[in-house]
Structures are given as C-alpha cells and as structure tokens.
Amino acid sequence: MNYPKFYDSVEIIKVKDPLSNVLGAFESGAYEFSYLDVVKSAGHSCPTVAGAYLMTLVALKELYPNERAIRGDIKVEFKESLTDGVAGVIGNVITQITGATDKSGFKGLNEKFARHSLMKFASNIESSVRFTRVDNKKSVDVFYDSSKIPPNQEMQPLMQKMIKGLATPSELKKFGDLWQERVAEIFENIDSVIKTKEV
C-alpha cells in the first residue's frame, strides 16, 4: 500500500473504550487512531479530513491532558446542520474517533455504553466544533481555518483540466501531489489553522 509518507508522522490519537474492553476487542479497551486509519475510512485525504482529525486531536488533548480520551463519553456539537457544507464529512471522521453519533449509533447494553445522541448539529455555538466530556461537563470550542494554508496556484488550472477529462496522466499525478502537499502543510502549521477556547 503506497501513500504519502507524511501520514506516518502525524500524531496518533490514543483512546480508551470501556465497551471495547467489556466485549474483549482490545485489552483494557486501549487502542489508537492514526491519520492513515481515518484516510482509509474516508477514502481520501483532504483539508477537510485533515481538519476533522486535527480538531479531534487538539480537543481531546485539552479535555484529557494526562490520560487517554474515553471513547463513547464525548459529546460533539456543530454550528452547521448535517447537510451544510462539509459538516457531514467532518462528523464522520469525529464519529470514527470518539464514537459519538447523532441517532444511528450503538444503543448500549442495559443503558450503558450508548453512543447515539452524543453528536448534535445546528447547535447554538460560534466555533467549528464543540467537544464536551460527559462525565465532568468540561467543554472546549475548536476553530479550524484551512484558508490559512492556500492551495498552490498550479492546482486550479489542473483541476479544470481534470474535471473536463483533458488532464494527462502526468498532470493528474501532479494535481494529486500538490493536493497532498497542502494537506501536509496544514499538519505542519497546526497553530495557524487551529484555535481553541475553553467554554
């Protein structure tokens, strides 16, 4: 499996999942998500997928500064509705990592370990996403702005040729390389694209 090598340098997200432990999937319920895991699930790597991963990474480090985040115990809120912009794409990535879903998630075992109703859209918040620990109600607002890392000027004409079916194989390769270069720059400039605020 070949992929851009910067995927391997992205900080992994460590979680502890009580349900996973109870059902014998992972010892002590401890496991990790890498950016590569998320890319495989999404089917692609882009500024939106990268942003969703980064927002989750940064938020969970603030909410759980000295321990693994507890998967299934994190509420997630979006300012946008589910069908607005890329909210659904971001939600899918965050769901994969946190377990939080709106209505489609796991209903629980005798009222324990439920993940449904932990994700809400069209919330009255100002940030891109708000993450809240269910146990202690601590929240953090996360703001993501990928425009801080503009695309290479060569990408637009290459995209037009690709859309029209006129791009050569070498041009398609060039477009993909430039696309991933921008994603890599986003990860290299976390402090520029991500801001947080405790609520």
Order of alpha helices (4+ residues) and beta strands (2+ residues): beta-alpha-beta-alpha-alpha-beta-beta-alpha-beta-beta-beta-alpha-alpha-alpha-beta
